[in-house]
């Protein structure tokens, strides 16, 4: 990524530019980073801005100092809205910012998430998430309406998980609605340590041609230590060595599933050096439990915290001696976020990558592929998607705000979506989300008999389905649909939410590890107002492992191609010490490379191996591309007896020889749409759709699913497969 330098003129002193806010926000830094200086003038001038810099480089202070300076100069007429991707990050930001804003500057700070709603009568800054912003924009509360009209700046923190995703599309629509409410342009500022394409951020959120780009070219050295373990229990030896030999006092360990977190916690919490000072952090924990974990880990000198992705994004947990990645994440962005949490005050970041189990070799390759891309500053580019289901959700949100809506008003609010609206509104009416106004409907019917129908003047109220989901407070969330949750209680205290898939694995009397606790299940209550699982602490060992189900990995095309590059290297361990391989991982890599040398490369570029009696076709397309390939083969060869086929990010494994030239593979956007329509039932089960996708007519559902899958690079490979012998 190319840095775009600011003008070379010597800027005015930050202290002179920020006479009110400088000491409060920036006075604690020994010296300011260049980006902290460069952000001041454009923000004060009202420019839209994208700032990318390493974790721990003071991005938040860099943008808030000039934003709050503007608030103070306006005598409180202007206000700032701060969007965080998670509730936990919003709460942590309140903890960090309240002393500065309230105690030092005499301003008011508010926070509005699904868990918390607090703030003064006239807050100068509100911290929130996209879902709570959706509620805020449509609220009839006079104080909240006055705040919305005062907003002049919106800061989007950790912008990368929003880009071209459900919640990002929701935020895109909300920014449009916010500017309608304020009556003018709102300044937009985006922050992240991992942005693949700054121009994509600018285009997606409507920053405009004059947006300022501030991109730090300073990248900390990544020091890997890649370890091959035979089983989970080996983690105890590593933790002992890290403490006793390497001198680590505070360690952050990431795992890819909640079930893995529970098992690792059960191992580490009962044995020195981290027995009694091990914490567990994942999204199903109740907010109070998560905050307690963060506070204890931050405050201790000796501690281990085991987490899923919940601690990737920005929460201040203090300095960490090292990060352990128990198996690789699915993306370079997640990889960088996780390793960036350690050694934040040093010029290099150390991480320990754990490969274990039957797929240890493939895990090692993914680590090496991600490491190679991270060192080159390459992050996955998101795939574009129109997300028509989010338009369904926004129609319901507008209905909450206005109580009645008309097609004409919706077309005016969402002018680029007029054609989709014409398809969506009848579908929503048919499914009970909307109900036509009776008087207008009769007029419209009369009009149809005597002349042209009214153009968009019909009024819609909420239907029975809308009322049901409004009462359940479910109309503002675009998270992929999850199962119904049970409250998990330990000694009558609610500590977590459990999905039904976990509860189905439990029986009364079971001893299990859940939410960082060793418990005996007492009751599973399915009736009444609240479904819950009650338990009591126990010292007995867990009798069963619980399987947490999720959306699964989606390893990108970029990572898969980087894996191919890692396999093509022929150097030994002594010649590539910067890969951080120990003896066992070096042996593991050499085994994978030996396999690669045995492969036959077809004219299409596919590498062919025979493994355990099956054909292994290594395409290096990534998870999505190989899923499409797998489903196509399964469909086209469905009549073959005893057909077995599976896929992963590297390739597909099939019991039979495949003639790729005969497959019905899509090679362009229209071809992908036809392919999606033919495999619609399978894809609805495979892809993590939000609830509102069910309200779409089939044509728009196909459009949404195609947006999840279409990648021009994969389409080019498919075209080659069809033409090459």
N, C-alpha and C positions, 0 to 999 in steps of 0.2 A: 504494500500500500504506500502511495507516495504522500509525503507530508506537503501541506500547502502552507508556506511560510507567510507570516504577517509582514506588513511593511517594516522596513528596517529602521525607520525613525525611532529615536530613543523615546519611549513612552514616559509620561509623567509618573512621578513617584506614586506607588500604590497607596501610601499613607495620605497623600494629597487628594487622590481620586476617591478614597473611601474614608473621609474624616470621621464618620459615625460608626462604621462597621469593621474597619481594618483590625483594630486591636482585639475585638471580641472574637473574630473568626480566624484571623491569620497571625495574630501576635504570638501564638505559641509555637510557630515554626521557626527553627533556627535560621533558615533561609527559604525563600519562596522558590518553588519549581517554576521554570519558564512558563508553563501553561497557566499557573496560578496568576502570573502577572499579565499574560496575554489575554486572559478571559475578561478582565475588568472592563476595558474600554468598549468592546462590542456589546457586552451585556448592558452597560449603562446607556448605550446608544439605542437599545431596543432591538438589536439584531437577533435573529434566530441563530442557534449555535449548536454544533455537535462537538463534544469533547471526549476524546478517547485517551486514556492514560492507564498505567499499571495500577493494580489493586494496592491500596494504601498510599497513593500519591497525593491525597488531599483534594480529590475532584469535588466532593460535596462542599467543602469550604470555599473552593475556587469559584463556584457559581453562586453560592448563597450569599457570600459577602457583598457583591455588587447588587444582587437582587434585593437584599434587605436594605442596602443603602438607598435604593430607589423607594422602598416602602417608607423609610424614615423621612426622606425628602418630600414625599407626597403628604406627609402628616397623617399617614394611615389611610389615605383615600384608596391607594392601590393595595392589592393583596397577592400572595403567592400560593399556588397549588402545587404540591409535591407528590408525584405519583411513584409508588414503590410496587414492585412485582409481587411482593408477599406481605402478609400481615405482620409476620415476625420482623421483617426489615423495617416496616413503618414504626413498629413499637420501639425497635432499637434506635432508630433515628430520633424519635421523641426523647428517649433517655439521653442521647448525646446533645440534642439541640436545645432542650428546655432550659438548661442552665445559662446558655448563651443568650437566647432570645428573651427569656423572662427575667432572669436575675441580673444580667449585665446590661441589656438594652431596654428593659421595661416594656417589651412587646408581648403579645398573646400568641400562643401556639395551640392548635387543635389537632385532634386525630380522629379519623372516622374509618373504621374497618368493620368487618362482620362481628368482631369481638368487642371493640371499644368505640365509644362515642363521647368525647369530652373536648372541652375547649371553652374559651371565654365567650362573652356576648358578641364581641367584635374581633375575631381572631385575625392576625396579620398573615398567618401561614397555616394551612391545613395539610396534614399528611394523610394520604389515603391510597387505596388500590383502585383499579379500574371498575370493579364491581360496586364499591362504595361510592365512587364518583358518579356512577350511573344513577344510584339512588339520590345522591346529592343534587344532580342536575334536575331531576324530576320532582324534588321535594316541594311541598307547599308550605313548609315552615318559613315564616317571614325572615327570621334571622339568617337562615341558610340561603334564601333567595338573595338577600342583600349581600352576603359574602360572594356568591357566584357572580353577581354584577360587578363586584370590585376586583375580580381576578384579572390581572394584567400579564402574569407570567406563569407558565406551566413548566415544571421541571420533571422530566421522565428519567428516573434513575434505573440503572441496569436495563437499558433499552433493548439489548439483544434478544432476550426471550420473548419480547413482544412482536418482533418484526415478522410479518407474514404468518402470524398465528391467530387463533381465535380471539384471544384477549387483546392482541394488538389491533385487530380490525375493529373490535368494540371501542377501543380507545381512539382510533382514528375517527369513527363516527361521533364519539363524545366530544372531541375537540371541535368538530364542526358545529355541534349543538351548543357548545360553550360559547363560541364566538357569536352565535345568534343571540344568546342571552346577554352577553356583555355589550353587544352593539358595535363591536369593532375587532380589530386584529389582536390576537393574544400572542405574546412573545413565547416561543417554544425553545426549550433547551433539553438536549438529550445527553446522557452520560453512560459510559460503559468502559470496561477494560478489554472487551472482545467484540468488536464490530467487524464483520466481514466486508461490508460495503457501505461506506459512509453515504454515498449517493443514494443508496437504497433507503436508508433512514430518512434522508431529506425528502425523497419522493413520496415514501409511504405515509409520512405524517404531515406532508404539505408545508415544509419549511420554506420553500421558494428558492429562486435563483440566487438571492443575495445572502443565503445562509453562510455563516462562518464555520470553517472546519479547523479544529485544533487537535492535532494528532501527535502524540508523543512517540518519537522514534527510539526512545530509550527502553530496551527490553532487558530484563534481568536474565543472567545466565541460569539455565535450567540444569541442575545436577541430578541425574537419575540414579536410582539404585533399584535394579530389577531382580526380583527374588522368585524362585520357583519353589512352591511348597507342595508336599504330597497331600496334606489335609488341613482343615481349618485349625486343628489343635496346634499346628506348628507356629501359629501367630504368637503363642506365649513365649517361645524361644526368641522370636524377633523382638518382641516388646522388652524382654529382659536385656538383650544385647543393646538395644537403642538407649535404654536407661543406664546400664552399667558400663558399657564400652564407649558409646557415642555421647553420653552425658545429656540425653534428652530428658527434659522435665515435663514439657507439655506437648502432647501429640494429638493431632486431629486425624481420625481415620474415617474414610468414606467407603461405603458399600453401596451396591446398586439395587438392593431390595431391603424392605423392612424385615423380612424373615432372616436375612443374613445378618442384619444389625442385631437382632435379638440373640442369635446364636453367638456372635462374637462378644456381645456384652456379657452373656452368661459365662463365657470362658475367661474374659479379662478381669471381670469384677471380683473374682474369688481368689485371685492369686497375685502375689507381689510381682512387680513393683506398683501396680495400679489398682490392687484390690482395695475397695472402699472409696476410691477417687475416680471411678469410671462413670461416665455419663452417657446417656442415649438421647438422640435428637432425631425425630422424624415427624412428618406432617400429621399423623393420626393422634399425636399427643395433644392434650388440651393446652390452650395458650398459657395458662398459669404454669403447667408442668414445663413447657418449652422455655419460658422465661426463667424459671428456676434453674434449669440446666445451663442456660447461657450465663447467668449471674455466677453460679458456682464455678464453672469452668474458667470464666474470666478472672475470678478472684483468687483462684488457687495457684500456688507455685508448682505443684505436682499434680497433674491430671491428664486423663485420657478421655476424649469425647468421640463417640462413634455415631456417624450421621449418614443420612441419605443426602439427596441434593439440597435439603433445606438449609444447609450452612454454606452453600456455594456463593450466595449472593449477599455480599456486603455487610452482614451482621458483624458488629465489632466484638470479637472474642479475645482481644489482646494478641500479643505476639505468640507465635507457635514455633517450636523448635523444628518440627518436621510434619509433613503430611504423608499419610499412608493411603494409597488407593488400592483397596482390596478388590482386585480385578479392574480392568480399564472401563471408563465410562464410554458412552456411545459416540461422543462428539469431541472435536478439538476445543470448542468453546467450553464445555463442561470440564475437560481436562485442564485447561488454563485457569478456570475459576477455582478448581479444587487445589491445584498445586500453588496457586497464588495466595492462598491463605497462610502459608508458612514463611518464616524468615522475612517478614515485611519490612524490617529495618535494615536488611542486608542487601548487598548487590547481587546475590544469587539466591535461588530457591531450591531447596532439597526436597525430593519426594521419593517415596518407596513404593514401587509398583509390585503387587502380589499377583502371581499367576499360579493357579492351582486347579486340580480336577482333570477330567478327561480332555478338556479343551484348553489346557494350559499353553500349548504351543500357539494356538490361534490368539489367545489373550496376549501373549508376548508380542506377536506380530502387530496387534492393534496398538499396544503401547508404543512400539517402535514407529509405527505409521503416524500416530498422533504427535510423538516427540519430534519427528522430522518436520511435520507441518508447523508445529508450534515454534520451532527454532527459526523457521522461515517467515513467521508472522502471518501464516495462512489460516483462516478460519472459514468454516463452511458458509456458503452463500445460501440464504433461504430460498425455497421455491415459492413462486407467486401463486396466490390463490384468492379468488374473489370472495369466498366465504359467504354465499347467499344465506346460510343459516343464521349468521350474525345479524343480517338485515331483519329476519323474523324476530329475533330477540329485541332489536331496536324499535320495531313497530310496537311491541308490547310495552317497552319502556316509555315510548311516546304516549301510549294510551294511559299509562299510569300518571304521566305528567299532565295531560290535557283532559282526561276522562272520556273525550270523544275525539276521533281522528277521521280525516277524509283522505281519499286517494290523492286529491289535488294538493293538499298540504304536504303529504309524504313525498310526492314527486318534487315539490319545491324544496323540501329539506334535503332530499337525496337525489339530486338531478341526474347523476350518473347511473342510477339504478332503476330508471323508469320502466324498462322492459321487464326486469326481474319482479318489480312490484306488481305489474299486471298479471303475473303468474302466481305470485305468492299470496296476494290478498284473497282470491277465491279459494285457494287451498286452505288458508287459515280459517276462513268462514266455514268451510265444509267440515273441518275438524273441531270446531267449537271454540277456537281461540277468539274469533270475532263474531259480532252479531250486528246486523244492519239496523239502523234507526227505522222504526216502523213507519213513521210519517213520510220520511224521505223515500223509503222503499216503495210506498204506495204511489208517491209522485213519480218515481222512476218507472214503475210499471205502467202507469197511465201514459207517461211520455213515450214509452216504447210502442204503445198502440197508436198514438196520434202524431208522433214525430220522432226526431232523433233523441236518444237517451241523454240524460244529464251527464256532462263530461266531468267526472271526478267529484261531483258535489255530494255523493252519498256520504253519510256519516256512519261510522262503526263504533259500537260499544264493545266492552269486553264480554266474551262468551263464557260458558260454564267452565271451560278448561282454564281460561285466563284467571277467573276468580279463584279457582282451586290453587293454582300455582302462586298467585299473589298472596294468598293466606299462608302458604308454605314458604314465602319469601324466596322463590326460586326463579323469578323472571329476570334477574340481573346477572346471572352467572353463565359464562360461556366455557367453563371448564368441561373437558370431555366427561360424558355421563359416567357416574360411578354407582356402585351398588348402594342399597339402603344401609345405613349405618346403625350399629348397636353401641350404646354407651358401655364402656368397660369400667367397672368399679372394683377397687381394691379396698377392703374394709370400709365399705359404704362411701368411698370418695371416688368421684369420676376422674379418671386420669387419661383416657384416650377414647377414640372412636374406632370401632372395628367394622370392616365390611362384612357382608353376609358370607362371602366366600371363606373367611376365617372362622366365623361362628359355626358354619357347617362342619368344620373339622374338630370342634370341641364337644366334649361330653362332660356331664357332671362327674366330678372326682378327678378329672385330668390334672396332672401337674405339668405346667408349661412355662416357658419364658415369654412374657408379653410386656411390651412397653417398658422394658428395662427392669422388670420385676419377676421374681420366681413365685408363682402362685398356684393354688389349687382352685379349680373351677367349682363354684358352689351351686349357681343356678343360671339357666339360660331362659330369659323371660321374653316371650314373643307376643304376649297379649297386653292390653291396656294402652295408655297414651305413650309410654316410652319403652321401646325395646332395649333390653340391657343384659349384660353378662356380669354376674357378681362373682367375687373371688376373695380369697384370703391369702396372706403371705405363707410361704412354706419353705422349709429347708431341704425338702426332698428334691432330687435331680429331676429334670424334665423328662417325661416319658415319651414325648413325641415332638417332631419338628413340624412347624406350621408353614405352609406354602402361601406366600403373599403373591397374588396375581396382579399384573399391571399391564400397561399398554405394550411393554416390551421394547427392545432396542430398535433403533433405526440408524444404523451406521451409514454414514454418508458416502457418496461416490468419491469425494476427495480422499477420505480416510482409506477406502478400499484401494484406490490407485496408489496411495502412499505405502500400503502394505505390499503391493506388488514390487514397488521400488526397494523396500527393505529386503524382500526375498531375493532380489536380483544381485544384491551385494555378495561378494565372495570372500571378503576379508575375514580373518579370524579375530578372536577377542583381543589379542595384543595390538592389532592394528586399528581397532576402533574402541579405545578405552572410554570415550565420551558417551558410549551407549549404556554404561553403568551395569554391565552384565557380570554376575558372579559365575562361578564355575558351572553350577547346575543350569543356570539360564543360558549360558553360552552353549552348553551341550544341547539344550532344548532348541535353540536357534539353528544350530548346525543340523539337527535332525529335520527341521522344517525345510532348510535349504537343500538337504539331500533329496527330500521328496520332490522339491521343485525341479531339481536337475533331472529327475526321472520322468518328468512330465513331457508329453508331446504337445508342441504348440501347433494348433490348427491354423489354416489360412485366415480364419476369422479373428485370430488373436486369443482364442480360448485355449487354456492349458488343460490337457486331458491326462488324468491319472486313473489307475485301477486301485481301489481301496476296499479290502474285505469283500471282494466279489462284486462290488458296485463300480459304476463309472462316476468319477469325480470331475466335474467341469468347472474349472476355476476361471470365472469371468471378471472378477474384481469390479463389479457394478455397484456394490453396496447393498444394504438390506432391501430397499424398495425395489431396485432393478431386478434383483434375484427373486424376490417374491412374485413379481410380474412374470418372470421367466418360468418359475415353478408352477404357477397356476395355469399358464398357457400349455406347458407340457402335460400337466395333469388333465386338462380339458381335451387336448388334441390326441393324446394317447390313452384316453380313458377306456378304450375297448381292449387294451393289452392286458393279458392275465398277469396277476401277481405284480402289478406295477407299484413300485415304491419310489417316492421322490421327496426330498427335503431341501431347504435353502438356508443360507446364512449370508453374511456380508461378503464373503470371498467367492462363493459359487453355489452350485446345486449338486446334489448327489442323487443319482438315479440308478435303479436296478437294470435299466435297459439302455441300449445305444440310442442316441437321439440324432436325427437328421435335422439340424437347425434350419435348413433351407425350406423345410415343409411346414414350419410352425406359423401360426396366425399371430405374429408379433406386431404391435403397433409401431409405426415409424414417424408419426407426426401428431400434432395436437388432435386433429379430427380422428385419427386412428386410435389414439388413447381414449377418446370419448366413446367410440364404438366398443373398444375393448372393455371399458368400465361398465357400459350398459350390459354387456354379455356376462360379466362376472359380478353383478351388483350384489347378489345375496352373500357371496363369500366376502366381499370387501366391506360390507356393513358390519360383519363380525370382526374383521381384522383391524380396521382403522379406528382410532379413538375419536369418535364423533361426539359433538355436543348434543344435548337433548333436543334442541330446536331443529336439527336436521330432519327429524321425523315429520315436521310440518311442511317440508319442501315437496313440491311436485317432482315427479321422477326426473324430468329434464334438468332441473336445477340441482337435484341430488347428484346426478351424474356429473354436472359441472363442478360441484364441490369436490367430489372424490377424484376427479381428473386433476384438479389443482394440487391435491396431496401427492399425486404420483408422477405427473409429467415432468421430465427432465430432458432437455434437448440432447444432452451428452449421452444419456442412456438410449434415447431414440436413435441416435447415430450408430451406436453399437448394434442395436437390433437390425438396422438396415444392413449393416455389414454381415451379420449372421445369416440374413436371408439371401445374400448374394455370393458369399464366399464358400468355396467347397470345403 
